Amino acid sequence: MNDKPRGAITAKDMTAPAEKTNLHPRNPHRGRYDFKRLIEGSPELATFVSPNAYGDESINFADPSAVKALNRALLNLVYGIKGWDIPAQYLCPPIPGRADHLHFLADLLGDSNGGIIPHGESIRVLDIGVGANCVYPLIGHREYGWRFVGTDIDPVAIANAQRIVDANGLNEVIALRLQVSPSAIFNGVVQADEVFDLGMCNPPFHASLAEARSGTQRKWENLGRESNKKKIPVLNFGGQAVELCCEGGEEAFVCRMIEESARNPSSCFWYTTLISKSSSLPGVYRALKYAGALHNKTIEMAQGQKKSRIVAWTFLDEKQQHAWRIARWNN
């Protein structure tokens, strides 16, 4: 079923006035946040809302507690998700950006299906690095009715994501699996007979915690905030080490992902990953060529001043793609 939860609002409800025109047209977060409605469903958000420099209601986006409260309210109001929370210092992602990612992935499937986006629980999505927040499966199921398998190497993250799934009665459509091997991506969590219509990943893009902190410092300085040399600035969206960095950064992670995907070429129609750094692209494209990917696409995205892109690849030829569509998307 792809029914909207009772009380959920649509993109039309949220886009008057439309301000974030660089977001996907189906993204329900293109307009200003309706703090009155958000607070009605999540009263604790009121503590963090005050007029900004322009006299508009807003929150301090450099405050992790405020961002967490906003996320909880958005997930409740827009997607009908109850009881969302994450442990302290875990990644608290911006909901509009995560929703954008999913809508562009839906378009990718639609482009492979004569312009028709496949909906419903027959569509299976593998989320590598689901995190404690479990945001991709929550939004993806509510928006498109897809079923998800989410994996992570952090048992605390898996336990918290499971708590959210349990609280919302989504066990039949969201399965969570612990990856016990930190060096593996698909191996050990994807079963031999499983197939997925879409694989997705938002990889750690820093090569070290020092690099992550340096990036945060630059963000603070760009915002005109004074740096406090006696205190390491927090990431405004939080994050554990495994969420923020890995050896070699995002390029090394994605190249490893491509190498593993080539060992299971028919397990997934489209393998995809988010790429935050344009400097990672040449190495990723070389890895795709070496792995023998038959088709690849790069989808540009932008949220505010931040630009990123999705790289997608498949090992299926045209005949195999046609057979896949007939068997799984158009039956």
PyMOL commands that set and color helices and strands:
alter all, ss='L'
color gray80, all
select helices_A, chain A and resi 11-14+35-41+43-48+64-79+95-111+135-144+155-167+209-222+241-244+249-263+278-291+318-329
alter helices_A, ss='H'
color red, helices_A
select strands_A, chain A and resi 50-51+57-58+124-128+147-152+174-178+196-201+268-275+295-303+306-314
alter strands_A, ss='S'
color yellow, strands_A
deselect
rebuild
show_as cartoon
